[in-house]
Amino acid sequence: MFAKTKIIQAIAVAGLCCVTSIAFATPNIQHWQSASGAKVLFVEDHDIPMLDVAVTVPAGSSFDTAEKSGVASMTHQMLDSGVEGLNEDEISGSMADIGAQLGGSLDPDRASVTLRTLSSAMERDKALNIMARVLQHPVFPEAILAREKVRLIAALKEDDTKPESIAERAFQKAVFGTHPYAMRGSGEVETVGKITVQDLKDFYRMHYQADRAVVAIMGDVTRAQAEAIAQQLTEKLPRSPAAFTLPKVAMQIAASEQRIPHPATQSHILIGAPGMARNDPDFFPLYVGNYTLGGGGFVSRLMNEVREKKGLAYSVYSYFMPLKQPGAFQIGLQTKKEQADEALQLARKTLVDFVAQGPTEKELLAAKQNIIGGFPMRIDSNRKILDYLSVIGFYDLPLTYLADFTHNIDKVTVAQIRDAFSRHVDPVAMATVIVGAPEEAAK
């Protein structure tokens, strides 16, 4: 019943992971390890009578195998489809009765289950009890699995007709090769059809483990209550003596170009290569630099060169997707088929120039002002702070990450950006995918 669960796309992940604190009061983060072994991060705030909780485990789509692609997503999707003593309708109905919201998200690294509830004792206790049962006692009913497989296969087949989906799949394979990051997060038609209840139970047992869980708690409870909540949600999770680790991403790739025919009137173009991991020492120079290159919307180089000066695309962007292992650095745009080659060459030239020269001092100052000035909106709700707590805990970022953010942005120099880009981004060794390529060029 996690019907709104989404495979987090790169822009969302970049937005979540790449922005933080400001030079005003940032949340006071408390942290500890629960008796279950879970890592806990807590911000106490009694301004509103609400509680937000997230439990995150290293059980993302990259832990699938090629033969069982889609198991991670389906396991996460079906956690609240039935537990010991409650079916899916009783779970959703019980939450609705108290105005609580149970949700979650999945990306290549992580699977999360989230809860928002009133903090008054009756509503809070009932909501937490259900969340604990969903996390620790899922039963993965056979009938619901059959239903969800039919639904998902239909969605995958539809995605296979969309140029943006075709481009993204081809791009991930071109960038990551046989690495698990290349796999489609929700699985393939041929693999989803083979998923069994036992597959889900096995994946759950191996990856939803107490001692590798991160519990984020934000809101109207005390420290003692938060300690009890973290233990309640994780004490009966599985335990395993071995941690699963991903293979290293091959950072150097050969230049490649795929032109995939499609009847769409526009060409969908993606350019990129492996970029950086979430804990990369060059994180801040790369983030600030990319804001100028293509992450800053209408103030970015790519937008100015490709759209404003030449009118070759309505939108063009770039971003880094920082994960446990280096995620993709990606440039993307859509343009009319007849001008696809011109737009592609201009995007490439803009990248070459930026890597060689970096931003100007004026561009750097504007980037810093925009990033720092926009930060308050990133932590203006309990839910947004909860997201940061999960990221900080999962990726082992400093607890002062929010408080230090504006200082880390402000101290970035042009020389640091140029140096970081020269080591992380090789404009020559890039994968390029064009879906809806010009007919004469595609032949």
N, C-alpha and C positions, 0 to 999 in steps of 0.2 A: 504493500500500500504506500510505499514511498513514491507515489505517482509523480511528485514534483522533484524527485531526486534528479540531479543533472550531472553529466560528465562535464566537469568544469573545463571550460575552454581556456586557451592560453591567455587571452586578454583578461579574463576574470582572475586567473591565478596571478598574473603579473600585477594586476591592480591590488590584490590582496596582499601579495608578498613584498611589493616594491614601494610601499608608501607607509610612512610611520611618523611619529611624534612631532611635536612643535615646542616652541619656547614658552609654553604656558603649562598649566598644571596637567600632567599626564597621569594615567591611572597608577595607583600604588599596587604593584603585583606581588602577592604573597605566593610562596611555592613550597611544596613538600612532596614526599613520596608516601603514598598510602600503604597500609599494611599489605595490600594485595600486590604491591610492586608498581602500581601505576604512578606516573608523574602527574602532579596536580598544580594548576595555576589558577589563582583566585583573586578577583577584585571585589571588594565589599563596597556596596553602594545602596544606601537606604532612601534615595531620593524618590524612587517610584516603587510601588509594591509588586515588582516583577522579578522573576528569576530566569536566567538563561544558562543552559548547560550544554556542553558538547563533549562527546567521547570519541576520540580519534584513534585509529589503529593503522599500522602499516599493512593495509589490505587492499591497495588500489589495483587498477586494471593491469599494471605491469607485472603483477604476480601471477597472472594467468600463464598458461602454456599455449603454444600455437594450436595444439590439438583441442584444448579446452577453453579457447577464447570466449569470453562472456561469462564465465563462472563467477569472477569477482563481482561484476556488476549485478548479476542475478542474485548472488548471495546477499549482497547489501540491499537490493530491492525488496527481497522477501523476508527480511528480518521481522517486520511487523505484520506478516501475512498469517500469523498464528503462533501462539506460544502455549506452553503447558497451562491448560485451564481457560484460555481465551482464544476465540477465533478472530479473524481480521475485522469483522463487523463490530464485535464487542470491543476490540481495541480502539477503533476509530470512534465509535459511539461514546465510549467512556471518556476519551479525550475531549470530544465535542461538548459533553455535558458540563465539563469544568472550564471550558474555554481555553484549553491548553493546545499547543501545536507541537506535534512530533514530526520531525523531518530528517534530512540528511543530505550528504553530498559524497561524490566519488570522483577522484582524479587518478592519474597514473600512480601516485605514491600512496594516497590516503583514502580511507573510508571513514566517514563520520556520521554519528547519529546525534541529532540536536533536539532540545526541548525548550520551549518557552511556556511559562506558566505563571499564574498569580502566586505570590509568595506567602499568602495566608496558609495556615497549617493544613486545612482540609484539602484545598486544591493542590498545594505543593506535594503533600505526601501521596495523594492518589496518583498524580502525574508521574512522580519519581518511581513509584512502585511499578507502574506500567512500563516505563522506560527501562527499568532494571530487568524486567522479565523479557522485554523485547531483545535487549542486549545479550542476556545470559541464558535464555531458554527458548530460542526459536525452534520451530518444528518443521518448517519448510513443507507445507502440505502438498501432496502429489497433484491434486486437482488444480490448485492455484498455480503450481509450476507449469502445468500443461497450458493453462490459460495465458500466463505471462509469456510463454515461449511463442505462442501464436501471435500475440500482440507485438512482441519484439521483432519477430521475423518479418511481419508486415511492415513495420517501421524501417527496418534495415533495407528491405527491398525498395521502399520509397526513397530512402537516402541515396541508394545506388543510382538513382536517376538524376539527382541534383548536382549541378556542376561544382558548387562549393564543397559538397561532401566528397565527391570524386577527387577534387584537387587536394583536399586535406589528407585523405588516405594515401594518395600517391606521394605526397610531400613527406609524410611521416616515414614511409618506407624508404624513400630516397635519402633522407637525412640519417635515419637510425639503422637501416639495414635489418639485421636479424636481432637487434637488441629489443627487449620487451617494450620499450617506449614506442616502437613502431606499430604495435598492435592496436587495433580498433578497440576503444574502451568498452563498448557495449557488445562486442563479439561479431562474428560473421554468421551469415545465414546457415552455412553448413555446420558450424560448430554449436551454435545455440540450439539447433534441433536435436543435438545429441546429449544435452545437459540432463543429468539425472539428479534426483534428490540426494543420492549418496555423494555426488560431486559437491553439492552445496554444503553438506554436513562435513565433508573432509576439508573443504576450503575454510569453513568457519573454524573448525578445530585447530587448523594449522596457523591461521593468521589473526584471529580475534583473541589475542592473548593479553592477560592482565598486566604482565610485567613490561609490555611494550605499548600499553595504552597511555594516552594523554587525556586528562580530564580538565576541561576549562569550565570555570564557574564564574558567573558575573551577576551581581545583583543583591537583592534584599535578603541576605542571610548572614549569620555570624560565622566567624572562623570555625567554631566548634561544629556548627551545622554543616558547613562546607566539607569538613573532614568526614563527617558521617555520610554525606551524600556521595563523595568520591568512593568511599569504601563500599557503600551499598550498590553502586553501579558497576563495580569491577571485581568484587570479591569472588564471584562464581564464574568469571570468564575462564576459558581454557588456559592451561599452562603448558609450555613446551621448553625443553632444555636447549633447543637450537633456534637461533634467529635466522630468518631468510634475508639474504642480501642480494641485491641486483648486480649483474656484471657491469664492468666499466663501459661507459659510452666511448666509442672510437671518435676522438675529436677531429681527426683529419679525414675528410672525405674527398673523393675525386669529383671534379666538376661534372655535372650531368644536366641534361635537358630533356624533359618529356613533353611531347605535344599530343594531347588527347582530344580527338574530335568530339564535338558535342553540338547539338542543334541550337543551343542558347545564343542569343544575339550578342552577348558579351563574352569576352575572354576573362577567365579567372586565373590570375597569375600569382604564384607563390615562389619566393626565393629565400634560401636560407641554408643553415648548417647548425651543428651543435654549438651551443653558446656558453652558458655558465650554469653552475650548480648554485643552490640557495646559499651555501656558506662560502662562496668564492670571495677571496680577499678583494677582488676588483668589483664587487657588487655595486658599490655606490658610484664609482666613475662610469661604469657601463650603464647604470640606470640613468644618471644625469645626462650622459652623452646621448643615449637613445631618445631622451625627451626632445633634444634638438633635432636629431636625425629624423625620427618618424613617430615618436610617442606623444608629441605635444599638440596633436591636432593641427589647427590652422596656422600655428606658429612654427611648424616643423619644416625642415629642409625639403623632405620628399613632397609634402603637400605644396610647398611653394614652387618647386621645380616642375612637378608632374601635373598638378592641377592649375595653379594660379597662372603660371607663365605659359603653359602649353595647352591647357584644357584637355589633357589626355585621360583623366580619370576624375570621377566625382570624389572618390576617397582613396587615399593611399596611406599606409601606416607601417610601422615596424615595432617589434617588441622582443624582449627576452622572456622565456618561460623558465624560470629557475626552479629546479626540482632537486631531489636528493642527488641524482646524477645530473650532469649538464642537460638541460632541456634545449629546445630549439631557439635559435635566433631567426626571426622570420620577418620578411617584407611581403606585404600583400596588397593587391590592387585589382580592380575590375575596370575593363575598358572595352570600347567597341572593337570587334574583331579586326576591322581593317586598320586599326592603329595600335594593335597589340604589340607588334615588334618595336615600333617607335617608343611606346611607353616602357617596354621592358628595357631597352637600351638606355633610356634616360634614367630609370631607377637604378640600374647598375652603375652608371657613371656617377650619379649622386652619392652612392655608397662608396665607390672608389675614392672620390674626392674627400668625403668625410673621414674615412679611415686614414688617409694620408695627412690631412690637415687638422682634423678635429674641429670643434666649434670655434667661432670667434669669441673674444672676451665679452662682446655685447650679447651674443647668443647665450653664453654661459650664464651671465648675470640674469638674463630674462628667464632662463630655465630654472635657476635657483629660486627666484622670486615667485614664479608660478607654482613650483612644487611645494615650497614652504608655506606660501600663502593659502594653498588649497588644503593643507593638512587638517585643519579643524573639522572639516566635513568628513574626514576619514574616521574620526573617533567620536562622532556626535550621537551615537546611540549605543545602548547596551549590546545589541547584536553585533555591531561592528567591532566593538572592543573584544567580544567573545571570539570573533574570527581571528583577531590578532593574537589572543592568548593561545589559541590552537596552533597557529603558525609558529609562534615563538617556542612553544613546548615541543612540537613535532620536529622542527628543524634545529633544535638546540641553539637558538639564538640567545644573545645576552638578555637577561631580564631588564636591562636598561635600554633595550632596543628602541622602545617608543620615546623615552626621554632623550636619547642621544641622536635621534633621527635628523633633526634640523641642523645640528652641528656637523654630522657626517655629510649632509648635503652641502652645507655652506663651505666646507674646507676642500671640496673637489676643485681641481685646477684643470686648465686646458691641457697641460702636459700629461696629467694623469689619465685623462680621457683618451688622448691620442695613444699613449702607451698601452692602455688596457685594450682598446679596440685593435691595435696592431697585433696583439697576442691572441685575441679571442675571435676576431672576424677577418677571414681571408676572402676578399671579394672575388678572387679567382676560383677558389675551391668551394663553390656553392651548388646546391641542388636547385634546379628550376623546374617548375611544373606549370604548364599552360593548358587549361581545360577550355575547350571552345577555341582552339587555335585557328588562325587564319587558314582557310582551306588550301591555298596554294603552298603555304609553308609546311602544312601537315602532311602533304603527299610524299 
